[in-house]
């Protein structure tokens, strides 16, 4: 399997760069390899974190509870069709 590579230029704090350099040296890697591995691990960690309800931005949403909502009226269907046509 071949890996597609891309160039990413970043500015790091000198102490962080030294930590990456030490990690690379310890694992017999170059800076590029070590940085790629560490970024991959960081994203794996982020993907595994649960999302808290407080993390969700629902500032511009509204929640409505509709009891016994029947089928759409012809006027509502007509309005929906107009909205869908505008999106095209």
N, C-alpha and C positions, 0 to 999 in steps of 0.2 A: 504494500500500500504506500503510495507516495503522498507526501504532505505538501499542500500548497502553503507557501510562506509569503509573508508580507512584512514590510519594514514599518516599524513603529518607533518613532523618536519621542522620548519622554525626558522631562527634566525632573530629577529626583534630589531629595535632600542628600547631602554627602554621607550622612550616617546610614541611611537606607541603602544607598549604593554600595557601601562597604559591607553591609550585611548580605546583600545579594552576591557580592564578589566572594565573600567567605563561604557562602552556601555553595557556590559554583566550584570553588577550589576543593571543598570538602568532598564533593560528589564527582570530582574529575570532569567538570563541564565548563563550557565557556559562558560568558555573561548572557549571551543570547539564549542558549539552551536553558539555563537556570531561570531566567526571567520568564520564558514561556511556560516552564513547568510550574513555577510559583503562581503565575496568573491563572493557569488552568485549575490549580488546586483551590485558589481563592474563589473562582466562579463555581466550582463544585460545592464548596462550602455554602456559598450564598444560595444556590439552588436548593439545598437541603434544609434551609432555615424555614420554619413555619411563618406564615404571614399573620401578623396580629391585626385585629379589627381596627386598632388605632392607626395602623400603617396605611389604611385605605382612605384615599381622599374622596369623600362624598359631599364635598362642599356645595357642588352645583347640581345635586340630584334631589329628586323628591320621591317619596315613597307613598303610594296610595293603596289602600285596601279597598277593593271593590267586591262587595258581596252580591252574589247572584247576578253576575254580569252576563247578560244574554248575548245573542248574536248581534253583529254590527248592523246598524240601520243603513238604509240606502244612502242617506246623507253622509254618514261616516265613511262608507265605502267610497263614495265620490270624492271626499276630501283626501282619503288615502291615495287614490289614483292620481290626483293632482300633485300631491307631494312626490310620488314616485316618478312622475313625468318630469318634474323639475330636476331631479337627481341625474337624469340621463344627459 
